[in-house]
Amino acid sequence: KLVVADVNEKENDKSINFLEPTALILGSEEKGVVREVAELADAFIKIDGTGKVESLNVSVAGAILMHEIFKIRNT
């Protein structure tokens, strides 16, 4: 599955099965993922609890998301 992280998503797609092979795509901090890549996405996610934060450093966001996926795969 191709999963795109997008700060503008209203809520996370709960149907994603992170036990399956997954490609996690993160865009630039300023502009996000380019439209052509977003159109290929199977699902979109965001980091819960970011509140009014406009963006996180992409490496920090990636680490948070990968940690959450790791927890799902190892429970």
Secondary structure, DSSP 8 states (H G I E B T S, - for coil): -EEEE-TT-SS--TT--TTS--EEE--BTTTBS-HHHHTT-SEEE--TT-TT-----HHHHHHHHHHHHHHHHT-
